[in-house]
Amino acid sequence: MGLQGKTVDDLSKDLDLPATQLLGLFNRTIKKMLDYINQVQEKALSKQLDKVGETSAASKMVPMAESLAEELNAGADELKKKQEKEYAQLKKADLSQYVIKGSEEVWEQILDGSAPSSKVISIKTGEKRLNPEPARDDDEQKPKRGRGAKNFKGLKGKKKGGKN
């Protein structure tokens, strides 16, 4: 232990103390020394932080150029301008492809309730839709089985484990 290079047994003989008591005293001494060293470090760091905090905190505390209300109003104005531009673009766009079919009379009749009431509204337009895909052969319409598909018809009489 220490700079003397003695063992705990040698020290217990020299001091006439049991080894366990000697180790307990050694442990308490080390803890006290560690606490003192930590206190010294904390004081030094707090002094340094106080010096740094006084100079930099004061220089960083500058009032904002505009108030919060002004900043919010500016953001609202920008958003309003953006929405007006988008609205103008929508007005210019050709939206005729999205027009709902049916005459005013048909719509009034359905919405007034003179037509039979239901949750689904359907209006006949007189137009037929074009088939987007050409007709397929019968072979192509049948669902194809994947690589791992199994035919379960042949497995009816078999038991688990592959035994019959």
Backbone as a printed PyTorch tensor [residue, N CA C, xyz], in Angstrom:
tensor([[[  0.8370,  -1.1840,   0.0000],
         [  0.0000,   0.0000,   0.0000],
         [  0.8780,   1.2420,   0.0000]],

        [[  0.4460,   2.1770,  -0.7860],
         [  1.1360,   3.4520,  -0.8020],
         [  2.5510,   3.3490,  -1.3230]],

        [[  3.3450,   4.3600,  -0.9660],
         [  4.7180,   4.4220,  -1.4580],
         [  5.6510,   3.4930,  -0.6950]],

        [[  5.2280,   3.0090,   0.4280],
         [  6.0860,   2.1160,   1.2160],
         [  6.1530,   0.7220,   0.6260]],

        [[  5.1640,   0.3490,  -0.1810],
         [  5.1690,  -0.9540,  -0.8350],
         [  4.9010,  -2.0980,   0.1210]],

        [[  4.2370,  -1.8470,   1.2200],
         [  3.9310,  -2.9090,   2.1840],
         [  2.5880,  -3.5340,   1.8660]],

        [[  2.4090,  -4.7490,   2.2580],
         [  1.1380,  -5.4310,   2.0820],
         [  0.2280,  -5.1000,   3.2520]],

        [[ -1.0410,  -5.4830,   3.1360],
         [ -2.0200,  -5.2370,   4.1810],
         [ -1.6320,  -6.0170,   5.4420]],

        [[ -1.1120,  -7.2050,   5.2790],
         [ -0.7140,  -8.0130,   6.4490],
         [  0.4330,  -7.3530,   7.2090]],

        [[  1.4250,  -6.8050,   6.4660],
         [  2.5510,  -6.1300,   7.1260],
         [  2.0550,  -4.9060,   7.8960]],

        [[  1.1670,  -4.1420,   7.2940],
         [  0.6410,  -2.9580,   7.9710],
         [ -0.2080,  -3.3310,   9.1910]],

        [[ -0.9620,  -4.4080,   9.0910],
         [ -1.7910,  -4.8100,  10.2400],
         [ -0.9140,  -5.2270,  11.4130]],

        [[  0.2600,  -5.8040,  11.1430],
         [  1.1840,  -6.1660,  12.2310],
         [  1.8150,  -4.9130,  12.8170]],

        [[  2.2160,  -3.9630,  11.9510],
         [  2.8570,  -2.7450,  12.4220],
         [  1.9050,  -1.8900,  13.2600]],

        [[  0.6280,  -1.8020,  12.8540],
         [ -0.3280,  -0.9270,  13.5140],
         [ -1.1820,  -1.6570,  14.5620]],

        [[ -1.0250,  -2.9240,  14.6910],
         [ -1.8060,  -3.7470,  15.6220],
         [ -3.3110,  -3.5830,  15.3750]],

        [[ -3.7130,  -3.6360,  14.0930],
         [ -5.1300,  -3.5650,  13.7220],
         [ -5.4520,  -4.7710,  12.8380]],

        [[ -6.6710,  -5.2620,  12.9240],
         [ -7.0340,  -6.3570,  12.0160],
         [ -7.0550,  -5.8530,  10.5600]],

        [[ -6.8490,  -6.7460,   9.5890],
         [ -6.7500,  -6.3820,   8.1670],
         [ -8.0560,  -5.7850,   7.6620]],

        [[ -9.2050,  -6.2880,   8.1090],
         [-10.4950,  -5.7650,   7.6380],
         [-10.6940,  -4.3260,   8.0880]],

        [[-10.2990,  -4.0310,   9.3800],
         [-10.4410,  -2.6600,   9.8790],
         [ -9.4970,  -1.7350,   9.1260]],

        [[ -8.3060,  -2.1890,   8.8320],
         [ -7.3150,  -1.4020,   8.1080],
         [ -7.8260,  -1.0740,   6.6950]],

        [[ -8.4480,  -2.0550,   6.0100],
         [ -8.9860,  -1.8180,   4.6770],
         [-10.1770,  -0.8600,   4.7250]],

        [[-10.9900,  -0.9300,   5.7730],
         [-12.1160,  -0.0040,   5.9330],
         [-11.6350,   1.4290,   6.1000]],

        [[-10.5880,   1.6270,   6.9390],
         [-10.0120,   2.9600,   7.1250],
         [ -9.4200,   3.4930,   5.8140]],

        [[ -8.7530,   2.6070,   5.0960],
         [ -8.1690,   2.9920,   3.8090],
         [ -9.2680,   3.4360,   2.8280]],

        [[-10.3780,   2.7100,   2.7960],
         [-11.4960,   3.0350,   1.9130],
         [-12.0830,   4.3990,   2.2590]],

        [[-12.2950,   4.6880,   3.5500],
         [-12.8420,   5.9850,   3.9690],
         [-11.9020,   7.1190,   3.6140]],

        [[-10.5980,   6.9140,   3.7870],
         [ -9.6110,   7.9490,   3.4720],
         [ -9.6240,   8.2800,   1.9740]],

        [[ -9.6790,   7.2520,   1.1590],
         [ -9.7040,   7.4600,  -0.2970],
         [-10.9680,   8.2220,  -0.6890]],

        [[-12.1230,   7.8880,  -0.1090],
         [-13.3750,   8.5910,  -0.4180],
         [-13.2950,  10.0560,  -0.0330]],

        [[-12.7180,  10.3670,   1.1420],
         [-12.5860,  11.7620,   1.5610],
         [-11.6800,  12.5310,   0.6130]],

        [[-10.5890,  11.9160,   0.1950],
         [ -9.6730,  12.5790,  -0.7310],
         [-10.3660,  12.8500,  -2.0830]],

        [[-11.1310,  11.8880,  -2.5450],
         [-11.8350,  12.0340,  -3.8110],
         [-12.8780,  13.1480,  -3.7340]],

        [[-13.6180,  13.2240,  -2.6250],
         [-14.5980,  14.3000,  -2.4350],
         [-13.9250,  15.6670,  -2.4580]],

        [[-12.7840,  15.8040,  -1.7770],
         [-12.0660,  17.0780,  -1.7310],
         [-11.5900,  17.4830,  -3.1360]],

        [[-11.0470,  16.5380,  -3.8820],
         [-10.5600,  16.8350,  -5.2360],
         [-11.7190,  17.2760,  -6.1310]],

        [[-12.8710,  16.6070,  -6.0050],
         [-14.0470,  16.9890,  -6.7980],
         [-14.5160,  18.3940,  -6.4450]],

        [[-14.4930,  18.7590,  -5.1730],
         [-14.8900,  20.1040,  -4.7560],
         [-13.9810,  21.1630,  -5.3640]],

        [[-12.6910,  20.9060,  -5.3550],
         [-11.7280,  21.8540,  -5.9270],
         [-12.0010,  22.0220,  -7.4280]],

        [[-12.2460,  20.9230,  -8.1290],
         [-12.5230,  20.9990,  -9.5640],
         [-13.8150,  21.7630,  -9.8440]],

        [[-14.8520,  21.5240,  -9.0560],
         [-16.1290,  22.2030,  -9.2630],
         [-16.0010,  23.7070,  -9.0540]],

        [[-15.2510,  24.1240,  -8.0310],
         [-15.0610,  25.5500,  -7.7910],
         [-14.3280,  26.2040,  -8.9530]],

        [[-13.2860,  25.5350,  -9.4510],
         [-12.5170,  26.0950, -10.5600],
         [-13.3860,  26.2100, -11.8150]],

        [[-14.1790,  25.1930, -12.0910],
         [-15.0470,  25.2340, -13.2610],
         [-16.1280,  26.2970, -13.1290]],

        [[-16.6980,  26.4530, -11.9330],
         [-17.7410,  27.4660, -11.7540],
         [-17.1790,  28.8740, -11.9450]],

        [[-15.9440,  29.1090, -11.5020],
         [-15.3230,  30.4190, -11.7260],
         [-15.1290,  30.6750, -13.2160]],

        [[-14.6600,  29.6500, -13.9380],
         [-14.4460,  29.8090, -15.3830],
         [-15.7730,  30.0590, -16.1020]],

        [[-16.8110,  29.3150, -15.7140],
         [-18.1080,  29.4870, -16.3660],
         [-18.7110,  30.8550, -16.0610]],

        [[-18.4950,  31.3600, -14.8590],
         [-18.9930,  32.6910, -14.5150],
         [-18.3410,  33.7540, -15.3880]],

        [[-17.0260,  33.6420, -15.5860],
         [-16.3210,  34.6070, -16.4230],
         [-16.8100,  34.5330, -17.8640]],

        [[-16.9380,  33.3340, -18.3850],
         [-17.3790,  33.1550, -19.7690],
         [-18.8430,  33.5810, -19.8990]],

        [[-19.6630,  33.2260, -18.9310],
         [-21.0840,  33.5450, -18.9670],
         [-21.3490,  35.0330, -18.9270]],

        [[-20.5610,  35.7810, -18.1780],
         [-20.7660,  37.2290, -18.0750],
         [-20.4980,  37.9200, -19.4020]],

        [[-19.4620,  37.5270, -20.0940],
         [-19.0950,  38.2110, -21.3350],
         [-19.9590,  37.7630, -22.5040]],

        [[-20.1170,  36.4630, -22.6990],
         [-20.8130,  35.9860, -23.9010],
         [-22.3270,  36.0930, -23.7670]],

        [[-22.8740,  35.8920, -22.5850],
         [-24.3310,  35.9490, -22.4170],
         [-24.8400,  37.3610, -22.6680]],

        [[-24.1060,  38.3500, -22.2000],
         [-24.5330,  39.7360, -22.3910],
         [-24.4580,  40.1230, -23.8690]],

        [[-23.4480,  39.6210, -24.5640],
         [-23.3210,  39.9730, -25.9740],
         [-24.3470,  39.2490, -26.8380]],

        [[-24.7910,  38.0910, -26.4040],
         [-25.7720,  37.3310, -27.1720],
         [-27.1980,  37.7970, -26.9300]],

        [[-27.4510,  38.5070, -25.8750],
         [-28.8040,  38.9370, -25.5300],
         [-29.1440,  40.2260, -26.2740]],

        [[-29.4790,  40.0890, -27.5470],
         [-29.8200,  41.2280, -28.3750],
         [-31.2980,  41.1180, -28.7260]],

        [[-32.0560,  42.1980, -28.6360],
         [-33.4830,  42.1090, -28.9660],
         [-33.6790,  41.7880, -30.4410]],

        [[-34.7970,  41.1430, -30.7400],
         [-35.1020,  40.7450, -32.1050],
         [-35.3990,  41.9890, -32.9460]],

        [[-35.1540,  41.8690, -34.2410],
         [-35.3790,  42.9970, -35.1450],
         [-36.8720,  43.3050, -35.2810]],

        [[-37.7150,  42.2580, -35.2740],
         [-39.1510,  42.4700, -35.3580],
         [-39.8460,  41.6680, -34.2640]],

        [[-40.9920,  42.1310, -33.8580],
         [-41.7040,  41.4520, -32.7740],
         [-42.3510,  40.1750, -33.2950]],

        [[-42.8260,  39.3680, -32.3760],
         [-43.4490,  38.1060, -32.7310],
         [-44.7120,  38.3280, -33.5590]],

        [[-45.4910,  39.3230, -33.1960],
         [-46.7240,  39.6210, -33.9340],
         [-46.4000,  40.0260, -35.3760]],

        [[-45.3650,  40.8510, -35.5620],
         [-44.9740,  41.2660, -36.9040],
         [-44.5150,  40.0700, -37.7350]],

        [[-43.7620,  39.1800, -37.1030],
         [-43.2730,  37.9980, -37.7950],
         [-44.4420,  37.0930, -38.2060]],

        [[-45.4290,  36.9230, -37.3210],
         [-46.6040,  36.1160, -37.6520],
         [-47.4070,  36.7440, -38.7850]],

        [[-47.5610,  38.0500, -38.7630],
         [-48.2900,  38.7340, -39.8320],
         [-47.5790,  38.5810, -41.1750]],

        [[-46.2620,  38.6780, -41.1650],
         [-45.4950,  38.5130, -42.4010],
         [-45.6680,  37.0990, -42.9470]],

        [[-45.6390,  36.1040, -42.0740],
         [-45.8440,  34.7220, -42.5020],
         [-47.2420,  34.5110, -43.0510]],

        [[-48.2470,  35.1330, -42.4240],
         [-49.6280,  35.0170, -42.9010],
         [-49.7790,  35.6500, -44.2790]],

        [[-49.1260,  36.7930, -44.4910],
         [-49.1910,  37.4580, -45.7950],
         [-48.5650,  36.5850, -46.8840]],

        [[-47.4250,  35.9710, -46.5870],
         [-46.7700,  35.0910, -47.5580],
         [-47.6720,  33.9190, -47.9170]],

        [[-48.3030,  33.3330, -46.9070],
         [-49.1880,  32.2000, -47.1400],
         [-50.3990,  32.6100, -47.9780]],

        [[-50.9400,  33.7840, -47.7110],
         [-52.1000,  34.2770, -48.4510],
         [-51.7350,  34.4790, -49.9270]],

        [[-50.5540,  35.0410, -50.1870],
         [-50.1140,  35.2490, -51.5650],
         [-49.9500,  33.9080, -52.2900]],

        [[-49.3790,  32.9440, -51.6040],
         [-49.1700,  31.6240, -52.1940],
         [-50.5070,  30.9750, -52.5340]],

        [[-51.4790,  31.0790, -51.6220],
         [-52.7970,  30.4960, -51.8620],
         [-53.5070,  31.2010, -53.0190]],

        [[-53.3470,  32.5180, -53.1310],
         [-53.9630,  33.2570, -54.2390],
         [-53.3810,  32.8230, -55.5760]],

        [[-52.0700,  32.5940, -55.6290],
         [-51.4350,  32.1180, -56.8620],
         [-51.9850,  30.7550, -57.2560]],

        [[-52.0870,  29.8400, -56.2800],
         [-52.6030,  28.5060, -56.5670],
         [-54.0540,  28.5710, -57.0340]],

        [[-54.8530,  29.4570, -56.4310],
         [-56.2480,  29.6210, -56.8230],
         [-56.3620,  30.1400, -58.2580]],

        [[-55.5000,  31.0840, -58.5930],
         [-55.5020,  31.6300, -59.9550],
         [-55.1250,  30.5390, -60.9610]],

        [[-54.1760,  29.6890, -60.6260],
         [-53.7860,  28.6020, -61.5180],
         [-54.9350,  27.6190, -61.6960]],

        [[-55.6730,  27.3460, -60.6240],
         [-56.8100,  26.4330, -60.7240],
         [-57.9130,  27.0120, -61.5980]],

        [[-58.1240,  28.3200, -61.5200],
         [-59.1490,  28.9670, -62.3500],
         [-58.7870,  28.8720, -63.8310]],

        [[-57.4930,  28.9920, -64.1430],
         [-57.0390,  28.9530, -65.5310],
         [-57.0430,  27.5290, -66.0810]],

        [[-56.9280,  26.5240, -65.2200],
         [-56.8030,  25.1370, -65.6710],
         [-58.1100,  24.6500, -66.2910]],

        [[-57.9920,  23.7160, -67.2410],
         [-59.1520,  23.1260, -67.8870],
         [-59.6500,  21.9700, -67.0350]],

        [[-60.7570,  22.1890, -66.3560],
         [-61.3090,  21.1840, -65.4600],
         [-62.5510,  20.5180, -66.0400]],

        [[-62.7480,  20.6410, -67.3430],
         [-63.9520,  20.0910, -67.9700],
         [-64.0040,  18.5670, -67.8690]],

        [[-62.8730,  17.9360, -67.7490],
         [-62.8720,  16.4760, -67.6400],
         [-63.4600,  15.9980, -66.3110]],

        [[-63.5650,  16.8950, -65.3340],
         [-64.0770,  16.5250, -64.0220],
         [-65.5420,  16.9400, -63.8150]],

        [[-66.1820,  17.4390, -64.8510],
         [-67.5600,  17.9110, -64.7370],
         [-68.4730,  16.7290, -64.4480]],

        [[-69.4210,  16.9340, -63.5470],
         [-70.3770,  15.8840, -63.2060],
         [-71.4860,  15.9120, -64.2430]],

        [[-71.8010,  14.7540, -64.7810],
         [-72.7930,  14.6450, -65.8420],
         [-74.1980,  14.8090, -65.2670]],

        [[-75.1370,  15.1060, -66.1470],
         [-76.5300,  15.2180, -65.7470],
         [-77.0050,  16.6500, -65.8630]],

        [[-78.2850,  16.8150, -66.1990],
         [-78.8330,  18.1600, -66.3430],
         [-79.2820,  18.6830, -64.9850]],

        [[-79.6020,  19.9700, -64.9520],
         [-80.0540,  20.6060, -63.7100],
         [-81.3610,  19.9780, -63.2230]],

        [[-82.2340,  19.6520, -64.1560],
         [-83.5220,  19.0760, -63.7920],
         [-83.3560,  17.7270, -63.1160]],

        [[-82.4570,  16.9140, -63.6600],
         [-82.2250,  15.5850, -63.0850],
         [-81.6540,  15.7130, -61.6740]],

        [[-80.7310,  16.6250, -61.5050],
         [-80.1120,  16.8170, -60.1860],
         [-81.1320,  17.3410, -59.1750]],

        [[-81.9560,  18.2900, -59.5980],
         [-82.9740,  18.8190, -58.6840],
         [-83.9420,  17.7240, -58.2800]],

        [[-84.3090,  16.8930, -59.2240],
         [-85.2430,  15.8100, -58.9520],
         [-84.6670,  14.8320, -57.9330]],

        [[-83.3990,  14.4930, -58.0770],
         [-82.7630,  13.5350, -57.1630],
         [-82.5500,  14.1540, -55.7850]],

        [[-82.0950,  15.3820, -55.7540],
         [-81.7740,  16.0140, -54.4700],
         [-83.0150,  16.4630, -53.7110]],

        [[-84.1020,  16.7730, -54.3980],
         [-85.3300,  17.1810, -53.7130],
         [-86.0130,  16.0070, -53.0480]],

        [[-85.7860,  14.8270, -53.5250],
         [-86.3960,  13.6560, -52.9110],
         [-87.5610,  13.1330, -53.7020]],

        [[-87.8750,  13.6990, -54.8500],
         [-88.9850,  13.1970, -55.6450],
         [-88.6450,  11.8470, -56.2720]],

        [[-87.3540,  11.5940, -56.4330],
         [-86.9190,  10.2920, -56.9310],
         [-86.8610,   9.3250, -55.7560]],

        [[-86.8890,   8.0150, -56.0190],
         [-86.7960,   7.0530, -54.9080],
         [-85.5210,   7.3000, -54.1000]],

        [[-85.6750,   7.3050, -52.7850],
         [-84.5240,   7.6580, -51.9390],
         [-83.6200,   6.4520, -51.7170]],

        [[-82.3520,   6.7040, -51.7960],
         [-81.3310,   5.7060, -51.4630],
         [-80.0420,   6.4540, -51.1610]],

        [[-79.1000,   5.7320, -50.6930],
         [-77.8290,   6.3620, -50.3370],
         [-76.9340,   6.5590, -51.5420]],

        [[-77.2190,   5.8460, -52.6310],
         [-76.4100,   5.9350, -53.8340],
         [-77.2000,   6.6920, -54.8870]],

        [[-76.5520,   7.6760, -55.4840],
         [-77.1870,   8.4660, -56.5360],
         [-76.5620,   8.0630, -57.8550]],

        [[-77.4060,   7.7170, -58.8260],
         [-76.8710,   7.3870, -60.1390],
         [-77.6600,   8.1500, -61.1860]],

        [[-76.9420,   8.7180, -62.1300],
         [-77.5530,   9.4970, -63.1990],
         [-77.1120,   8.8960, -64.5170]],

        [[-78.0630,   8.6340, -65.3910],
         [-77.7320,   8.0810, -66.6950],
         [-77.2590,   9.2150, -67.5850]],

        [[-76.1380,   9.0150, -68.2020],
         [-75.5610,  10.0720, -69.0280],
         [-75.7730,   9.8240, -70.5040]],

        [[-76.0830,   8.5930, -70.8910],
         [-76.2600,   8.2970, -72.2990],
         [-74.9480,   7.9970, -72.9860]],

        [[-73.8450,   8.0880, -72.2810],
         [-72.5390,   7.8020, -72.8800],
         [-72.0930,   6.4260, -72.4200]],

        [[-71.4070,   5.7310, -73.2970],
         [-70.8460,   4.4410, -72.9240],
         [-69.3460,   4.6150, -72.7620]],

        [[-68.8310,   3.9190, -71.7960],
         [-67.3820,   4.0010, -71.5710],
         [-66.6490,   3.1250, -72.5620]],

        [[-65.5040,   3.5770, -72.9490],
         [-64.6650,   2.7910, -73.8330],
         [-63.8760,   1.8050, -72.9900]],

        [[-63.6800,   0.6200, -73.5180],
         [-62.9100,  -0.3900, -72.8020],
         [-61.4320,  -0.0160, -72.9140]],

        [[-60.7570,   0.2950, -71.7960],
         [-59.3700,   0.7410, -71.8890],
         [-58.4060,  -0.3430, -72.3180]],

        [[-58.7650,  -1.6360, -72.0830],
         [-57.8740,  -2.7340, -72.4580],
         [-58.5580,  -3.5670, -73.5390]],

        [[-57.8150,  -4.0020, -74.5460],
         [-58.4150,  -4.8470, -75.5780],
         [-58.7950,  -6.2120, -75.0000]],

        [[-59.7480,  -6.8720, -75.6300],
         [-60.1890,  -8.1890, -75.1450],
         [-59.0410,  -9.1780, -75.2390]],

        [[-58.9870, -10.1000, -74.2990],
         [-57.9150, -11.0860, -74.2700],
         [-58.4470, -12.4380, -74.7360]],

        [[-57.5350, -13.2950, -75.0800],
         [-57.9150, -14.6660, -75.4130],
         [-58.3050, -15.3820, -74.1390]],

        [[-58.9840, -16.5220, -74.2870],
         [-59.4070, -17.2950, -73.1200],
         [-58.2080, -17.7850, -72.3190]],

        [[-57.1040, -18.1010, -73.0080],
         [-55.9090, -18.5950, -72.3040],
         [-55.3260, -17.5280, -71.3910]],

        [[-55.3710, -16.2930, -71.8280],
         [-54.7860, -15.2210, -71.0240],
         [-55.6720, -14.8520, -69.8480]],

        [[-56.9840, -15.0910, -69.9360],
         [-57.8890, -14.7230, -68.8590],
         [-57.8350, -15.6880, -67.6930]],

        [[-57.3880, -16.9130, -67.9270],
         [-57.2970, -17.8730, -66.8320],
         [-56.1680, -17.4560, -65.8950]],

        [[-56.3980, -17.5740, -64.5920],
         [-55.3130, -17.2090, -63.6760],
         [-54.1700, -18.2050, -63.7890]],

        [[-52.9880, -17.6750, -63.8260],
         [-51.8010, -18.5130, -63.9260],
         [-51.3200, -18.8530, -62.5310]],

        [[-50.8150, -20.0470, -62.3930],
         [-50.3010, -20.4690, -61.0890],
         [-48.8320, -20.0990, -60.9930]],

        [[-48.4430, -19.7100, -59.8130],
         [-47.0560, -19.3170, -59.5930],
         [-46.1490, -20.5210, -59.4540]],

        [[-44.9260, -20.2630, -59.2150],
         [-43.9170, -21.3100, -59.0910],
         [-44.2180, -22.2490, -57.9350]],

        [[-44.6890, -21.6800, -56.8160],
         [-44.8890, -22.4800, -55.6180],
         [-46.3130, -22.9740, -55.4520]],

        [[-47.1960, -22.7780, -56.4750],
         [-48.5890, -23.1910, -56.3340],
         [-48.6750, -24.7090, -56.3190]],

        [[-49.5920, -25.2430, -55.5110],
         [-49.7410, -26.6910, -55.3920],
         [-51.1130, -27.0810, -55.8910]],

        [[-51.1940, -28.2660, -56.3960],
         [-52.4690, -28.8140, -56.8160],
         [-53.0040, -29.6450, -55.6530]],

        [[-54.0400, -29.1730, -55.0060],
         [-54.5410, -29.8450, -53.8070],
         [-55.4920, -30.9880, -54.1340]],

        [[-55.9080, -31.1220, -55.3850],
         [-56.8210, -32.1990, -55.7410],
         [-56.1670, -33.5580, -55.5480]],

        [[-54.8930, -33.6490, -55.8400],
         [-54.1970, -34.9290, -55.7420],
         [-53.8240, -35.2930, -54.3260]],

        [[-53.9700, -34.3880, -53.3780],
         [-53.5430, -34.6530, -52.0070],
         [-54.6820, -35.1110, -51.1020]],

        [[-55.8740, -35.3090, -51.6230],
         [-57.0230, -35.6330, -50.7810],
         [-56.8400, -36.9310, -50.0080]],

        [[-56.3690, -37.9770, -50.6450],
         [-56.2970, -39.2910, -50.0030],
         [-55.0230, -39.5090, -49.2170]],

        [[-54.0820, -38.5830, -49.2610],
         [-52.7830, -38.7940, -48.5920],
         [-52.8260, -38.3500, -47.1490]],

        [[-52.0670, -39.0370, -46.3100],
         [-51.9540, -38.6590, -44.9040],
         [-50.7290, -37.8120, -44.7080]],

        [[-50.6020, -37.2470, -43.5280],
         [-49.4100, -36.4550, -43.2050],
         [-48.1850, -37.3420, -43.2350]],

        [[-47.0650, -36.7390, -43.6190],
         [-45.8100, -37.4800, -43.6220],
         [-45.6050, -38.2150, -44.9250]],

        [[-46.4960, -38.1090, -45.8990],
         [-46.3110, -38.7050, -47.1990],
         [-46.6650, -40.1710, -47.2260]],

        [[-47.2470, -40.7340, -46.1930],
         [-47.6140, -42.1480, -46.1780],
         [-49.0540, -42.3060, -46.6380]],

        [[-49.3220, -43.3780, -47.3790],
         [-50.6860, -43.6560, -47.8340],
         [-51.3550, -44.6640, -46.9650]]])
